[in-house]
């Protein structure tokens, strides 16, 4: 194996900021998530709503990318995308997905598994209209996940659409909208010293959530 200019096998950080016990977690994982997310936002953690989303294609090949959480409640976690994108087509084939929030500044991680499904068009329209107009135009300009000649081609397409919608009224694109991930398992991970981390997992069992500790 080629030698990197840095000996990355020796790169280590000892996590000492907090600990996590079952007794200190909320019986409801959504409320526990809300608490941790609020702490991440309040401590100015970079991109606190960013989450890695893993999907699987028809050949069983997984793929992962980062998307932004835009809403959540007891029903699930919502993000938005182009419905013609790779992630959307893989969700159509297999709705089982995984997401991961990493809040490095707090030495915390939350991983969630569940099933993704499209939200209503009315909900997607409402959110689309709340976006900055530049974001709305970008949604129209992007042929997400498809091959394009170069960035100049994309910029020209965006400029053309900017001119088309210069009156500031951008219609809702039917190929764009939200997915909701309905969780069946949520794990809260708190980094600890010497890689002896705290892991508390919630599992949905007949409409009720159970809690247990996992070995690090």
C-alpha positions as a printed Julia matrix, in Angstrom:
216×3 Matrix{Float64}:
   0.0    0.0     0.0
   1.32   3.46   -0.93
   2.58   5.56    1.96
   0.64   8.77    2.6
   2.69  11.84    3.49
   0.94  11.72    6.88
   0.88   8.58    9.0
  -2.9    8.52    9.25
  -2.9    5.31   11.31
  -1.47   7.37   14.18
  -4.11  10.12   14.04
  -6.24   9.89   17.18
  -8.45  12.12   19.33
  -9.58  11.23   22.83
 -13.23  12.11   23.42
 -13.87  13.6    26.85
 -16.69  16.14   26.54
 -19.68  14.13   27.79
 -21.15  10.78   28.73
 -24.45   9.07   27.94
 -26.56   6.85   30.18
 -29.98   5.32   29.56
 -31.29   7.09   32.65
 -30.27  10.41   31.15
 -32.05   9.89   27.83
 -35.68  10.62   27.03
 -37.97   7.58   26.66
 -38.92   9.0    23.25
 -36.04   8.94   20.72
 -37.55  11.83   18.74
 -37.45  14.05   21.83
 -33.91  12.89   22.56
 -32.95  13.72   18.97
 -34.56  17.15   19.27
 -32.56  17.81   22.43
 -29.25  16.87   20.8
 -30.04  18.76   17.59
 -30.88  21.9    19.55
 -27.61  21.6    21.45
 -25.73  21.22   18.16
 -27.4   24.34   16.76
 -26.92  26.37   19.95
 -23.23  25.51   20.12
 -22.88  26.6    16.48
 -21.91  23.16   15.22
 -21.2   23.47   11.5
 -24.1   22.26    9.32
 -25.97  20.78   12.28
 -28.8   19.57   10.02
 -26.48  17.8     7.54
 -27.01  14.05    7.38
 -25.39  11.29    5.37
 -28.05   9.32    3.49
 -27.37   5.74    2.39
 -29.44   3.99   -0.28
 -29.06   0.75   -2.26
 -29.54   0.14   -5.99
 -30.96  -2.9    -7.81
 -27.55  -4.62   -7.84
 -27.26  -4.28   -4.07
 -24.59  -1.6    -4.38
 -24.91   1.03   -1.65
 -24.3    4.73   -2.22
 -24.1    7.59    0.26
 -24.29  11.38    0.07
 -25.01  14.31    2.36
 -28.43  15.99    2.39
 -30.07  18.47    4.75
 -32.77  17.68    7.28
 -35.65  20.1     6.76
 -38.29  18.84    9.2
 -38.95  16.06   11.69
 -41.62  14.86   14.07
 -42.88  11.59   15.53
 -43.63  10.38   11.99
 -40.11  10.78   10.65
 -37.32  12.88    9.16
 -37.83  14.93    5.98
 -35.41  15.99    3.24
 -35.96  17.3    -0.3
 -34.46  16.31   -3.63
 -35.0   15.89   -7.35
 -37.27  12.86   -7.81
 -35.25  11.91  -10.9
 -31.97  11.78   -8.98
 -29.97   8.66   -8.19
 -31.03   8.66   -4.55
 -34.71   8.96   -5.47
 -34.57   6.15   -8.03
 -32.83   3.9    -5.5
 -35.44   4.72   -2.87
 -38.16   3.84   -5.4
 -36.5    0.44   -5.82
 -35.71  -0.12   -2.13
 -37.2    2.28    0.47
 -34.94   0.96    3.24
 -32.4    3.69    4.02
 -29.94   4.81    6.65
 -29.01   8.33    7.77
 -26.24   9.59   10.03
 -25.73  12.92   11.8
 -22.17  13.66   12.9
 -21.7   16.55   15.33
 -17.92  16.55   15.71
 -17.8   19.57   17.98
 -19.93  17.7    20.54
 -18.28  14.33   19.88
 -21.69  12.91   19.02
 -23.34  10.87   16.3
 -26.9    9.75   15.63
 -27.64   6.93   13.18
 -31.15   6.14   11.99
 -32.57   3.32    9.88
 -36.05   3.16    8.43
 -38.16   3.39    5.3
 -38.4    6.43    3.03
 -41.57   7.53    1.24
 -42.63  10.63   -0.67
 -44.47  13.31    1.26
 -47.59  14.96   -0.16
 -47.31  17.32   -3.11
 -48.94  20.07   -1.03
 -46.19  19.8     1.59
 -43.49  19.84   -1.09
 -45.06  22.86   -2.78
 -45.26  24.73    0.51
 -41.59  24.15    1.24
 -40.54  24.93   -2.34
 -42.23  28.34   -2.17
 -40.41  29.1     1.09
 -36.98  28.67   -0.54
 -34.91  31.62   -1.8
 -35.65  32.29   -5.47
 -32.09  31.34   -6.43
 -32.63  27.91   -4.89
 -35.93  27.55   -6.73
 -34.27  28.31  -10.06
 -31.44  25.89   -9.28
 -34.0   23.12   -8.74
 -35.31  23.74  -12.26
 -31.82  24.08  -13.77
 -30.39  20.9   -12.27
 -30.79  17.61  -14.13
 -29.58  15.95  -10.96
 -27.33  12.89  -11.26
 -27.33  13.02  -15.09
 -24.18  13.6   -17.13
 -23.62  17.16  -18.4
 -20.99  18.55  -20.81
 -19.38  20.94  -18.33
 -20.11  23.55  -15.66
 -20.5   26.26  -18.3
 -23.44  24.31  -19.75
 -25.07  24.22  -16.32
 -24.49  27.94  -15.74
 -25.95  28.79  -19.13
 -29.03  26.68  -18.34
 -29.44  28.41  -14.98
 -29.05  31.84  -16.6
 -31.67  30.97  -19.21
 -34.13  29.9   -16.53
 -33.31  32.97  -14.45
 -34.37  35.08  -17.42
 -37.49  32.97  -17.95
 -38.54  33.47  -14.33
 -37.34  37.08  -14.07
 -40.74  38.15  -12.74
 -39.85  36.32   -9.51
 -42.58  33.71   -9.88
 -41.1   30.23  -10.13
 -43.62  27.4   -10.59
 -43.33  24.23   -8.58
 -41.41  21.54  -10.51
 -43.31  18.25  -10.53
 -40.01  16.34  -10.53
 -38.95  17.75   -7.16
 -40.15  17.12   -3.62
 -39.67  15.63   -0.21
 -39.09  12.22    1.3
 -39.94  11.25    4.86
 -37.86   8.59    6.59
 -39.98   6.69    9.11
 -37.51   5.32   11.68
 -37.42   1.81   13.09
 -34.08   2.16   14.91
 -32.26   5.22   16.27
 -28.85   5.04   17.91
 -27.23   7.81   19.95
 -23.44   7.67   20.15
 -21.33   9.72   22.53
 -17.56   9.6    22.15
 -15.61   8.58   25.28
 -11.98   8.1    26.27
  -9.9    5.25   24.85
 -12.58   4.36   22.25
 -14.86   3.08   25.05
 -17.83   4.99   23.66
 -21.42   5.22   24.94
 -24.1    3.81   22.63
 -27.82   3.89   23.41
 -30.15   2.36   20.82
 -33.92   2.7    20.49
 -35.84   0.06   18.54
 -39.47   0.27   17.46
 -41.39  -2.77   18.68
 -45.14  -2.86   17.96
 -45.53   0.94   18.03
 -43.44   1.28   21.22
 -39.78   2.21   21.57
 -37.37   0.11   23.62
 -33.99   1.37   24.88
 -30.81  -0.54   25.48
 -27.06  -0.03   25.75
 -24.72  -1.42   23.12
 -21.09  -2.34   23.59
 -18.75   0.2    22.01
